[in-house]
Amino acid sequence: MPNLTLYHAAPSRSSVTLWMLEEVGEPFDLHLLSLQKGDNRAPAYLAVNPMGKVPALKHGDAVVTESAAICLYLADAFPNANLSVPIGDPRRGPFLKWLFFGPSVIEPAILDRAYKRAEEAPRAALGYGDFETVMDVVAKAVEPGPYILGDRFTAADVVIGSGLRWGMMFKLIPERPEFRAYADRLAQRPALQRAEARDRELAG
Ligand SMILES: N[C@@H](CCC(=O)N[C@@H](CS)C(=O)NCC(=O)O)C(=O)O
């Protein structure tokens, strides 16, 4: 019996971690929740993630929440999948930077633009600064390719790639040629194709 369980709603932010699990290649169970039916607010699930949000991952007795944290956890827990950058390797710095950049910079920049605040916050107070700078920085990072750290695909691509794919799909970010080319490269990955097919099946 797999000792990995993903609490998942299809499709949602937990799809990021479904893709990551497919990249890792270890057997896992899916515990499907319906956000529409409010399964995520039921006491049994709040005992797993008191935030009432997906994803959550159980690995034995360990529970990990937050999609980027789950990606990093899996990358480190299963080194044979070669999706992490080990401590001591100088590329560990950029690897962590991009893992954190997804949820703490790209996502808030996109959502603040989509849902305007009553009062605009000063640039210096916003962790992401401003939307245009975020887009420029990410475009420059993914342009050389094929991946965000160069020739090695890592968990950071799952996080950053998912953000860009989602942003373009909902037209929340400009479809820059650098983003499109990077997303197209990622779309070639069999693990992403498997995760998408599974989500389609689950959502259908
Ligand atoms: N920071 C969290 C965000 C998770 C999140 O917002 N998940 C959404 C699905 S896309 C959710 O569970 N929404 C249900 C709700 O808040 O009621 C992460 O990246 O894992």
The ligand as an SDF file (V2000), in Angstrom:
LIG
                    3D

 20 19  0  0  0  0  0  0  0  0999 V2000
   -1.2220   28.5880   -0.5310 N   0  0  0  0  0  0  0  0  0  0  0  0
   -1.9720   27.3860   -0.8130 C   0  0  0  0  0  0  0  0  0  0  0  0
   -3.2630   27.7610   -1.5120 C   0  0  0  0  0  0  0  0  0  0  0  0
   -4.1960   26.5950   -1.6160 C   0  0  0  0  0  0  0  0  0  0  0  0
   -5.5650   27.0150   -2.1540 C   0  0  0  0  0  0  0  0  0  0  0  0
   -5.9490   28.1900   -2.0920 O   0  0  0  0  0  0  0  0  0  0  0  0
   -6.2980   26.0300   -2.6610 N   0  0  0  0  0  0  0  0  0  0  0  0
   -7.6360   26.2860   -3.1510 C   0  0  0  0  0  0  0  0  0  0  0  0
   -7.8800   25.4620   -4.4270 C   0  0  0  0  0  0  0  0  0  0  0  0
   -7.1340   26.2260   -5.8370 S   0  0  0  0  0  0  0  0  0  0  0  0
   -8.6610   25.7940   -2.1360 C   0  0  0  0  0  0  0  0  0  0  0  0
   -8.4400   24.8070   -1.4650 O   0  0  0  0  0  0  0  0  0  0  0  0
   -9.7880   26.5040   -2.0720 N   0  0  0  0  0  0  0  0  0  0  0  0
  -10.9110   26.0860   -1.2780 C   0  0  0  0  0  0  0  0  0  0  0  0
  -11.2840   27.0830   -0.2320 C   0  0  0  0  0  0  0  0  0  0  0  0
  -10.4780   27.9550    0.1210 O   0  0  0  0  0  0  0  0  0  0  0  0
  -12.3950   26.9790    0.2470 O   0  0  0  0  0  0  0  0  0  0  0  0
   -1.1320   26.4360   -1.6800 C   0  0  0  0  0  0  0  0  0  0  0  0
   -0.4130   26.8880   -2.5660 O   0  0  0  0  0  0  0  0  0  0  0  0
   -1.1990   25.2180   -1.4710 O   0  0  0  0  0  0  0  0  0  0  0  0
  1  2  1  0
  2  3  1  0
  2 18  1  0
  3  4  1  0
  4  5  1  0
  5  6  2  0
  5  7  1  0
  7  8  1  0
  8  9  1  0
  8 11  1  0
  9 10  1  0
 11 12  2  0
 11 13  1  0
 13 14  1  0
 14 15  1  0
 15 16  2  0
 15 17  1  0
 18 19  2  0
 18 20  1  0
M  END
$$$$
